[in-house]
Amino acid sequence: MNEMEWKNFVSNWMDCCSNDEVLKTINAGDFSFCIDYGALRTLFVLKNGKIENWVFAPTIHYSWDFSLNSTPEVWDKYLQESPPPLYHDLFSMSSKVPDFHIDGKRDTFMKYAHIVRKIMELGRVTLNGTNTLKDSELPPTLGIEPITGHYVNVEIDEQVYRIYYEESGKGDDILFLHTAGSDSRQYYHLMNNSKLLKEWHMVTFDMPLHGKSLPPSNFIPGTYRLTTDFYTKVIVKVVEALGLNQPVVVGSSMAGEICLELAYRFPDLFKGVVACEACDYIEGRHVGWTKDPN
């Protein structure tokens, strides 16, 4: 975008933010930040979590808490309706795209990241004329949905676990794994998707001590440990108990990590893996800003 196109885009973008129902509910957050679209700098000033003002090419009389800096080429990729890998989110770009930088008070950025990410998401909506939340295929609101739930009992390390699982659709088997501390509800929309229902037999389950998979009757509180060995054993036992035929396994974050482990340990048991937000090795998951009292 040239200067005139950028200014027109930002103006429409701010109108979109003003009318967004999510941003209207936010009532906290006084901060300011800049977006550097190459040499084109735009300042956004927020009051109580809402954009109070925006300034194109702010002069020396203005100041701000942090800035999001990159080249027009990087921003253009981010703003695509379907961004290429690594360009879908500010965090992924910050860690993986060399030409993208978050400068200034990074603790302030982290404190209000939920607001900034929503604003940036609306920029993508403004440019493409598509609100992915509203335009996505949502399940019907009336009648019985195609998802059914059951329990299956599996034995792991001489202990019986009562596992809750859900399934829908017909076709090749695909197994969805939820993220840490969550449960199978994460895949509610996918398992109601009309296209997927025609092509896939979709299955998801609650890990032991998650969701509706309650602890065993003799469980001692505080003794649960989710080791790699135990995690893989649970998944393999569920696959075997449900008679899944070389399922494709899908997971994100913690579940994405275990997808890689499943492919390594059991290459013949699974047809493929979709490992989102996964890597072959991490040193730890602790980050300093989470301990900041502010």
C-alpha positions as a Python dict, from the first residue, in 0.01 Angstrom:
ca = {
    (1, 'M'): (0, 0, 0),
    (2, 'N'): (115, 353, -73),
    (3, 'E'): (65, 639, 174),
    (4, 'M'): (-285, 729, 57),
    (5, 'E'): (-399, 366, 50),
    (6, 'W'): (-258, 309, 400),
    (7, 'K'): (-435, 616, 543),
    (8, 'N'): (-767, 514, 387),
    (9, 'F'): (-722, 160, 517),
    (10, 'V'): (-647, 280, 872),
    (11, 'S'): (-953, 508, 867),
    (12, 'N'): (-1181, 218, 767),
    (13, 'W'): (-1002, -5, 1016),
    (14, 'M'): (-1076, 231, 1304),
    (15, 'D'): (-1443, 241, 1203),
    (16, 'C'): (-1446, -138, 1216),
    (17, 'C'): (-1289, -132, 1564),
    (18, 'S'): (-1545, 123, 1686),
    (19, 'N'): (-1831, -106, 1582),
    (20, 'D'): (-1681, -431, 1711),
    (21, 'E'): (-1893, -595, 1980),
    (22, 'V'): (-1595, -754, 2156),
    (23, 'L'): (-1399, -431, 2191),
    (24, 'K'): (-1712, -257, 2319),
    (25, 'T'): (-1714, -488, 2623),
    (26, 'I'): (-1356, -401, 2726),
    (27, 'N'): (-1341, -131, 2994),
    (28, 'A'): (-978, -133, 3104),
    (29, 'G'): (-652, -38, 2942),
    (30, 'D'): (-497, 306, 2900),
    (31, 'F'): (-201, 275, 2663),
    (32, 'S'): (-75, 376, 2321),
    (33, 'F'): (118, 202, 2047),
    (34, 'C'): (249, 261, 1698),
    (35, 'I'): (242, 48, 1388),
    (36, 'D'): (528, 108, 1148),
    (37, 'Y'): (423, -1, 800),
    (38, 'G'): (771, 49, 664),
    (39, 'A'): (827, 426, 682),
    (40, 'L'): (458, 494, 744),
    (41, 'R'): (401, 532, 1118),
    (42, 'T'): (55, 543, 1279),
    (43, 'L'): (-13, 605, 1647),
    (44, 'F'): (-312, 452, 1826),
    (45, 'V'): (-423, 593, 2162),
    (46, 'L'): (-651, 380, 2379),
    (47, 'K'): (-861, 482, 2677),
    (48, 'N'): (-1039, 213, 2882),
    (49, 'G'): (-946, -42, 2619),
    (50, 'K'): (-1104, 151, 2333),
    (51, 'I'): (-934, 350, 2057),
    (52, 'E'): (-977, 715, 2150),
    (53, 'N'): (-765, 862, 1872),
    (54, 'W'): (-523, 774, 1595),
    (55, 'V'): (-252, 990, 1444),
    (56, 'F'): (-75, 941, 1114),
    (57, 'A'): (296, 1031, 1119),
    (58, 'P'): (306, 1149, 1486),
    (59, 'T'): (555, 1427, 1556),
    (60, 'I'): (807, 1463, 1838),
    (61, 'H'): (529, 1594, 2063),
    (62, 'Y'): (377, 1246, 2087),
    (63, 'S'): (497, 944, 2283),
    (64, 'W'): (380, 583, 2305),
    (65, 'D'): (432, 267, 2508),
    (66, 'F'): (541, 25, 2237),
    (67, 'S'): (554, -16, 1863),
    (68, 'L'): (501, -297, 1613),
    (69, 'N'): (758, -254, 1337),
    (70, 'S'): (802, -429, 1006),
    (71, 'T'): (826, -391, 632),
    (72, 'P'): (522, -348, 406),
    (73, 'E'): (593, -694, 266),
    (74, 'V'): (562, -856, 611),
    (75, 'W'): (249, -660, 703),
    (76, 'D'): (88, -745, 369),
    (77, 'K'): (138, -1114, 441),
    (78, 'Y'): (-7, -1074, 791),
    (79, 'L'): (-314, -893, 660),
    (80, 'Q'): (-401, -1161, 406),
    (81, 'E'): (-730, -1342, 463),
    (82, 'S'): (-532, -1668, 490),
    (83, 'P'): (-179, -1566, 596),
    (84, 'P'): (116, -1792, 508),
    (85, 'P'): (280, -1992, 789),
    (86, 'L'): (431, -1781, 1069),
    (87, 'Y'): (244, -1467, 959),
    (88, 'H'): (-92, -1543, 1119),
    (89, 'D'): (-20, -1393, 1462),
    (90, 'L'): (195, -1126, 1629),
    (91, 'F'): (360, -1377, 1862),
    (92, 'S'): (468, -1613, 1585),
    (93, 'M'): (606, -1321, 1383),
    (94, 'S'): (788, -1187, 1689),
    (95, 'S'): (971, -1515, 1739),
    (96, 'K'): (1011, -1640, 1380),
    (97, 'V'): (1003, -1346, 1135),
    (98, 'P'): (1337, -1153, 1146),
    (99, 'D'): (1192, -832, 998),
    (100, 'F'): (918, -801, 1263),
    (101, 'H'): (996, -631, 1595),
    (102, 'I'): (808, -528, 1909),
    (103, 'D'): (993, -231, 2056),
    (104, 'G'): (936, -26, 2370),
    (105, 'K'): (762, -148, 2684),
    (106, 'R'): (716, -516, 2610),
    (107, 'D'): (553, -572, 2950),
    (108, 'T'): (280, -324, 2852),
    (109, 'F'): (235, -507, 2524),
    (110, 'M'): (195, -837, 2706),
    (111, 'K'): (-49, -685, 2955),
    (112, 'Y'): (-278, -565, 2677),
    (113, 'A'): (-193, -824, 2412),
    (114, 'H'): (-552, -949, 2407),
    (115, 'I'): (-671, -604, 2301),
    (116, 'V'): (-393, -547, 2048),
    (117, 'R'): (-444, -887, 1886),
    (118, 'K'): (-817, -818, 1850),
    (119, 'I'): (-746, -481, 1690),
    (120, 'M'): (-500, -641, 1450),
    (121, 'E'): (-748, -915, 1367),
    (122, 'L'): (-1001, -648, 1272),
    (123, 'G'): (-743, -496, 1039),
    (124, 'R'): (-741, -821, 848),
    (125, 'V'): (-1122, -820, 847),
    (126, 'T'): (-1129, -462, 718),
    (127, 'L'): (-890, -531, 432),
    (128, 'N'): (-1055, -853, 315),
    (129, 'G'): (-1417, -772, 391),
    (130, 'T'): (-1453, -1099, 578),
    (131, 'N'): (-1521, -1162, 944),
    (132, 'T'): (-1400, -1518, 991),
    (133, 'L'): (-1610, -1564, 1304),
    (134, 'K'): (-1936, -1452, 1145),
    (135, 'D'): (-1876, -1605, 803),
    (136, 'S'): (-1756, -1945, 922),
    (137, 'E'): (-2000, -2232, 906),
    (138, 'L'): (-2153, -2260, 1251),
    (139, 'P'): (-2355, -2561, 1368),
    (140, 'P'): (-2734, -2534, 1362),
    (141, 'T'): (-2893, -2387, 1671),
    (142, 'L'): (-3200, -2614, 1664),
    (143, 'G'): (-3233, -2993, 1664),
    (144, 'I'): (-2998, -3275, 1761),
    (145, 'E'): (-2636, -3233, 1658),
    (146, 'P'): (-2435, -3515, 1496),
    (147, 'I'): (-2188, -3540, 1786),
    (148, 'T'): (-2241, -3833, 2022),
    (149, 'G'): (-2059, -3897, 2350),
    (150, 'H'): (-1962, -4224, 2520),
    (151, 'Y'): (-1727, -4368, 2779),
    (152, 'V'): (-1461, -4631, 2721),
    (153, 'N'): (-1259, -4808, 2990),
    (154, 'V'): (-890, -4866, 2922),
    (155, 'E'): (-615, -5014, 3135),
    (156, 'I'): (-285, -4828, 3162),
    (157, 'D'): (-5, -4939, 3394),
    (158, 'E'): (-243, -5173, 3583),
    (159, 'Q'): (-489, -4890, 3642),
    (160, 'V'): (-833, -4865, 3474),
    (161, 'Y'): (-925, -4521, 3340),
    (162, 'R'): (-1279, -4424, 3239),
    (163, 'I'): (-1229, -4208, 2930),
    (164, 'Y'): (-1499, -3984, 2786),
    (165, 'Y'): (-1494, -3946, 2408),
    (166, 'E'): (-1707, -3793, 2133),
    (167, 'E'): (-1743, -3881, 1768),
    (168, 'S'): (-1918, -3762, 1454),
    (169, 'G'): (-1909, -3810, 1077),
    (170, 'K'): (-1827, -4099, 844),
    (171, 'G'): (-1510, -4174, 653),
    (172, 'D'): (-1142, -4207, 739),
    (173, 'D'): (-1057, -4182, 1106),
    (174, 'I'): (-918, -3859, 1248),
    (175, 'L'): (-834, -3810, 1615),
    (176, 'F'): (-836, -3462, 1775),
    (177, 'L'): (-626, -3406, 2090),
    (178, 'H'): (-708, -3115, 2322),
    (179, 'T'): (-455, -2875, 2471),
    (180, 'A'): (-324, -2866, 2828),
    (181, 'G'): (-588, -2815, 3096),
    (182, 'S'): (-871, -2824, 2842),
    (183, 'D'): (-1101, -3094, 2703),
    (184, 'S'): (-1275, -3221, 2391),
    (185, 'R'): (-1505, -2916, 2367),
    (186, 'Q'): (-1225, -2742, 2176),
    (187, 'Y'): (-1328, -2933, 1863),
    (188, 'Y'): (-1699, -2854, 1883),
    (189, 'H'): (-1707, -2652, 1559),
    (190, 'L'): (-1490, -2888, 1354),
    (191, 'M'): (-1697, -3190, 1451),
    (192, 'N'): (-2012, -3011, 1336),
    (193, 'N'): (-1866, -2896, 1004),
    (194, 'S'): (-2081, -3032, 719),
    (195, 'K'): (-1787, -3089, 482),
    (196, 'L'): (-1581, -3275, 741),
    (197, 'L'): (-1883, -3482, 846),
    (198, 'K'): (-1905, -3626, 495),
    (199, 'E'): (-1538, -3721, 467),
    (200, 'W'): (-1410, -3801, 815),
    (201, 'H'): (-1501, -4009, 1117),
    (202, 'M'): (-1394, -3754, 1380),
    (203, 'V'): (-1306, -3858, 1735),
    (204, 'T'): (-1186, -3659, 2034),
    (205, 'F'): (-1152, -3754, 2400),
    (206, 'D'): (-1083, -3603, 2740),
    (207, 'M'): (-748, -3698, 2885),
    (208, 'P'): (-760, -3860, 3231),
    (209, 'L'): (-844, -3601, 3497),
    (210, 'H'): (-963, -3359, 3226),
    (211, 'G'): (-1320, -3269, 3129),
    (212, 'K'): (-1554, -3563, 3186),
    (213, 'S'): (-1276, -3820, 3231),
    (214, 'L'): (-1288, -3831, 3610),
    (215, 'P'): (-1002, -3969, 3821),
    (216, 'P'): (-1008, -4341, 3914),
    (217, 'S'): (-1184, -4420, 4242),
    (218, 'N'): (-853, -4497, 4414),
    (219, 'F'): (-677, -4188, 4283),
    (220, 'I'): (-460, -4001, 4534),
    (221, 'P'): (-484, -3624, 4484),
    (222, 'G'): (-158, -3464, 4382),
    (223, 'T'): (-6, -3776, 4228),
    (224, 'Y'): (-108, -3716, 3864),
    (225, 'R'): (190, -3676, 3632),
    (226, 'L'): (153, -3629, 3259),
    (227, 'T'): (475, -3784, 3133),
    (228, 'T'): (548, -3847, 2766),
    (229, 'D'): (522, -4224, 2820),
    (230, 'F'): (185, -4198, 2995),
    (231, 'Y'): (51, -3955, 2737),
    (232, 'T'): (136, -4181, 2443),
    (233, 'K'): (-1, -4486, 2625),
    (234, 'V'): (-338, -4317, 2677),
    (235, 'I'): (-367, -4221, 2311),
    (236, 'V'): (-267, -4565, 2183),
    (237, 'K'): (-506, -4739, 2425),
    (238, 'V'): (-796, -4519, 2310),
    (239, 'V'): (-712, -4583, 1945),
    (240, 'E'): (-708, -4958, 2007),
    (241, 'A'): (-1023, -4961, 2223),
    (242, 'L'): (-1224, -4765, 1965),
    (243, 'G'): (-1091, -4969, 1674),
    (244, 'L'): (-961, -4667, 1485),
    (245, 'N'): (-785, -4759, 1162),
    (246, 'Q'): (-459, -4567, 1119),
    (247, 'P'): (-613, -4234, 1221),
    (248, 'V'): (-470, -3896, 1137),
    (249, 'V'): (-387, -3727, 1468),
    (250, 'V'): (-438, -3352, 1515),
    (251, 'G'): (-310, -3152, 1810),
    (252, 'S'): (-188, -2808, 1913),
    (253, 'S'): (64, -2691, 2171),
    (254, 'M'): (109, -2977, 2420),
    (255, 'A'): (-100, -3199, 2193),
    (256, 'G'): (105, -3087, 1894),
    (257, 'E'): (422, -3195, 2073),
    (258, 'I'): (281, -3541, 2139),
    (259, 'C'): (181, -3572, 1772),
    (260, 'L'): (550, -3564, 1683),
    (261, 'E'): (623, -3824, 1949),
    (262, 'L'): (347, -4050, 1814),
    (263, 'A'): (487, -4026, 1463),
    (264, 'Y'): (832, -4118, 1595),
    (265, 'R'): (724, -4404, 1823),
    (266, 'F'): (435, -4552, 1623),
    (267, 'P'): (487, -4474, 1252),
    (268, 'D'): (268, -4768, 1143),
    (269, 'L'): (-21, -4694, 1381),
    (270, 'F'): (-104, -4351, 1239),
    (271, 'K'): (-165, -4240, 882),
    (272, 'G'): (-38, -3890, 953),
    (273, 'V'): (-10, -3615, 1211),
    (274, 'V'): (-101, -3246, 1210),
    (275, 'A'): (125, -3099, 1479),
    (276, 'C'): (32, -2734, 1536),
    (277, 'E'): (261, -2514, 1749),
    (278, 'A'): (499, -2806, 1795),
    (279, 'C'): (876, -2846, 1788),
    (280, 'D'): (1119, -3131, 1841),
    (281, 'Y'): (1272, -2981, 2157),
    (282, 'I'): (1200, -2703, 2405),
    (283, 'E'): (1402, -2605, 2711),
    (284, 'G'): (1102, -2502, 2918),
    (285, 'R'): (768, -2324, 2918),
    (286, 'H'): (837, -2061, 3186),
    (287, 'V'): (854, -1698, 3074),
    (288, 'G'): (954, -1411, 3299),
    (289, 'W'): (668, -1172, 3222),
    (290, 'T'): (412, -1413, 3370),
    (291, 'K'): (564, -1343, 3714),
    (292, 'D'): (526, -968, 3677),
    (293, 'P'): (268, -850, 3939),
    (294, 'N'): (145, -583, 3693),
}
